[in-house]
Amino acid sequence: MSKQQHLDLESVLRKSWYRLRLSVRSPSRVPTWDAIVLTAASPEQAALYEWQLKRAVRMRRISDSTVTLAVPDPDGRRIGSGAATLNAVLALAKHYNNSQVANGCDDGSYMPHESSETEVSASMINFLRKKHILLLHAGGDSKRVPWANPMGKVFLPLPYLADDDPDGPVPLLFDHILAISSCARQAYKNEGGLFIMTGDVLPCFDASAMVLPDTSCIITVPITLDIASNHGVIVASKTGDSYESFSVNPVANLLQKPSVQELSKHHAVLDDGRTLLDTGIIAVRGKAWEDLVALSCLSQPLISQLLNTKKEMSLYEDLVAAWVPAKHEWLKSRPLGEELVKRLGKQTMYSYCAYDLLFLHFGTSSEVLDHLSGTGSRLVGRRHLCSIPATTMSDIASSAIIISSKISPDVSVGDDSLIYDSSISSGVQIGSLSVVVGVSLPEKTDNFLLPDRHCLWEVPLIGCTEWVIVYCGLHDNPKIPVSENGTFCGKPWEKVLEDLGIHEKDLWSSKEKCLWNAKVFPVVAYFDMLRLANWLMGLEDDEKNDGFYDLWKISKRVSLEELHRSIDFPQMCLISSNHQADLAAKIAKACLSFGLLGRNLSQLCQEILQVEDSGEKICTNFLELCPNFESKSSKIVPKSRSYQVQVDLLRACNNHEKAIEVEHQVWVAVADETASAVRYGFKEHLVQSSNQTASNGVDGHVGQSQTFVHKKVKVELPVRVDFVGGWSDTPPWSLERAGCVLNMAITLDDSLPIGTIIETTQTLGLLITDDASNELYVQNISSIVPPFDDNDPFRLVKSALLVTGVVHDTILNTMGLRVKTWARIPRGSGLGTSSILSAAVVKGLIRLIDGDESNENVARLVLVLEQIMGPGGGWQDQIGGLYPGIKFTTSFPGIPLRLQVIPLLSSPKLVTELQDHLLVVFTGQVRLAHQVLQKVVTRYLQRDNLLISSIKRLAELARTGREALMNCHIDKLGDIMMETWRLHQELDPHCSNQFVDNLFTFADSYCCGYKLVGAGGGGFALLLAKNAENALQLKRALEENRMFDVKVYNWKVCLD
């Protein structure tokens, strides 16, 4: 894989995972699949797949609202992928019928419980035609990846992007397929259809850009002829439509594993010398989907016919051929071919050629390692949820991949090997390019050696107490016969038999002789199995051969084929789940006992709780470690984090009432930590209750001996729009990590919209008024004490009086105060109104008492003010309003918190281009920042790694954005805004809504970037047009479009 392909793969996977998470967390905004169906080879394998589907729902990789099914071939007898497709759709229809889902359909459709086939078919079409279904073919026996056979190849570990979430379970191939398919869902819009994928291919492409024809369609990619000779090939018609990244053409013919001569004969070679590879992805929509549903409803007798004749019907050869007229005559001679042509043949299939699709095939063990071991790959997490000894106690290659495994000291692991879901005891040596899966090697397994390029795994069998140890060479193909140079453990069978003294009749009783049906694996005592494994791999001395052969000969032995039919799937799931829970428990305990609470204990506890009998007890024991931890690390770990750990553990123990109590302490701690970072001794200022009573006259006026001095202060400020970096300014992040924000002060309609007037009065007490005609008189100002009610419209001014110390200033002994505030912009604007108004009031109060009204001091005091008011915000809003122009601001954690504001020397060209390109639009959607903020802060305190990496990226983008603006690269700024908006939705999917999504979709063709300002959720949007002409066109389009009741404001950069 080239460096460019790595970059493309990373970009595609990140975008796909982002969309998957968004669709699960907010399906109302980003629709997800109505049903996900997996095909399985047997009822036992289907039960395993059901377990994996439940896991995916628990891990929030499938929505709770999605129906999940695993559908086996009838009685475990193979019927082919085409018949399995019909069987899967029929099984889904029966599921809907039995669960009575259809009885409440909005469109009035119904599905009777008992009816004739014709009636069921009619109701089925009516109901299913609007359903969006993902069908994944995963029912193969994985002969060429035999170690993945027990788990199912689609569920093999694929640790791409695993480092993004180090405390969560390792991503599986299935999870990545879900991510890619989540992008494809948009192509169906509100019309139903079927999206078919195969379980051994990860097709990496931007599926969100697909535009599918309203019929059947097969996804293809240009590929070299040598690769095409091992796969299916599509011959596309010359007619069709071509675009920059894809083309859509009718399918003229289908070829299976064609030679170069066949490709040339059927005109399948493209102008550039490549051909179209069948990726295994099929989309079915419109009338083709209705026809397929109708055929599926009537498929029971057809499937019975296949079973009776012991024939199979392929999806990619037979069923698809019904949509290709050139294949009809050939198809009629195939099983059920005439029925397929009759039922499906009226529709035409198209090829959707995705030029940039990266085809990752997991068809062999070596292909799996090739995809994991690309040199310099940044995608693969090589250590994930594992227990590994110190480097001085073991010899583990840095390129080795250790996932969900325990490694003891004195173990060696070679380059590019994969160890998954295993426990490896001392003294074991594992070579390079080897695979170890599901193995539990007990202590005293000294001198066991797995050579280079070998695979080792264990399988529990039904009715067998011992797990069977299984092994083969990395490049062994169990399907290749002995007569065609088939191999075992990397050596030709003839050589194996000769070296070990084994006879063919010891292994095979049939004429077909290959590794798949060779009775080679003994079922004996565990340590004997290990010794025999080394012997069969050719690692024992020749003089011991007779003893090993005798033991092997008299033992019960099984083949890979027999293993496939006899796996104890429930036992395998139980042991695997307990193993991973045990690892999670050990990591969590180490974090509490020796660490600094840097792990996501909430996530680890979810794994621990999978152990039904003892999971909750383990979490209860962790709670007992908390006091000990606090006494040892109280000066290092913030109290807010310590309290959050207790909340997470209490919730894991189902003690929700106590968790709510401690949760209050979390927010108190955040406020205290913010105050401490901003100003020493501040907490005492807030909680002291003044018993001093002002020397009032009887009539409430100043005494005759005192001199009244009238002071009046007016402060007006602009609003701010943020380009990137928000959230990195928010406590507790900014108290513990550096923050970076790029924002800009602007005027709206040629005015400074936020302001306050504060003046002294002869009448004692405090009078507060605002622009909403609210009014409050407080006679005794010292009675102002937090906490304040969330609905108190005057809590901002009250909090400002506290943070500035005016409440306790002697000035109020001799006179009163009148405070008037205004914000001439819509409520919930996202322009930093609350914080900027707070800054105006704080600045005015400090000026009144001749204090330090520097912008830096005011900004830090507003930080504390917002903690008093509730779940506090960050510093970027007040910085945005206090400092003119465009600025890049960084914060440095510590006591005190330090801010560095770097104004960008905006050239006239930059200011002009921004004002010509950027539309500042009020969406009409009211939002409240604290609703989003509380969720994000909680996730940070939990050490949610996805959130942490997102905020780190936002801070990094702020630095990039600064360079883009300084160089007047408006398009680059647009790219940064787009990524910023994606990251904001990653932090909280509710920062947008359907109206905003529709607005951005409408504006997309005009813009190079867009986002909501602030935390999102509504308010103002920034639309950065590609050029000045596009900006004017977009403005007119928005004003004329009645669907969007928005206001486009006139704005200017506030440079004074």
Secondary structure, DSSP 8 states (H G I E B T S, - for coil): --HHHHHHHHHHHHHHHHHHHHHHH-TTTS---SEEEEEESSHHHHHHHHHHHHHHHHTTSS-TTSEEEEEE-GGG---HHHHHHHHHHHHHHHHHHHHTGGGG-TT-----SS--HHHHHHHHHHHHTT-EEEEEE-----TTSGGGTTT-GGGSB--BTGGGSTTS---BHHHHHHHHHHHHGGGGTTS-EEEEEETTEEEES-GGG----SSEEEEEEEE-HHHHTTSEEEEE-S-SEE-SSEEEEEEEEEEES--HHHHHHTT---TTS-EEEEEEEEEEEHHHHHHHHHHHHT-HHHHHHHHHHT----IIIIIGGGG-GGGHHHHTTSTTHHHHHHHHTTS-EEEEEETT-EEEE--SHHHHHHHH--TT-SSB-SEES-B---TTT-EE-TT-EEES-EE-SS-EE-TT-EEES-EE-TT-EE-TT-EEES-B--TT-TT-EE-TTEEEEEEEBTT-SSEEEEEEETT--TTSBGGGT-EETTEEHHHHHHHHT--HHHH-SSS--BGGG---EEES-HHHHHHHHHHHTT-S-GGGHHHHHHHHHHSEEE-HHHHHHHB-HHHHHHHHHHHHHHHHHHHHHHHHHTS-S-S-HHHHHHHHTTSTTTHHHHHHHHHTTHHHHHHHHTTTS-HHHHHHHHHHHHHHTT-HHHHHHHHHHHHHHHHHHHHHHHSTTHHHHHH----------TTSB--TTS-----EEEEEE-EEEEEE-TTTTSTTHHHHS-EEEEEEEEEETTB--EEEEEEEESB-SEEEEETTS-EEEES-GGG--S---TT-TTHHHHHHHHHTTGGG-GGGGT-EEEEEEEE-S-TT-SSSHHHHHHHHHHHHHHHHTT----HHHHHHHHHHHHHHHSS---SHHHHHHHS-SEEEEEEE-SSS-EEEEEE----HHHHHHHHHHEEEEE-S----HHHHHHHHHHHHHTT-HHHHHHHHHHHHHHHHHHHHHHTT-HHHHHHHHHHHHHHHHHH-GGGS-HHHHHHHHHHGGGEEEEEESTT-SSSEEEEEESSHHHHHHHHHHHHH-TT---EEE-EEE---
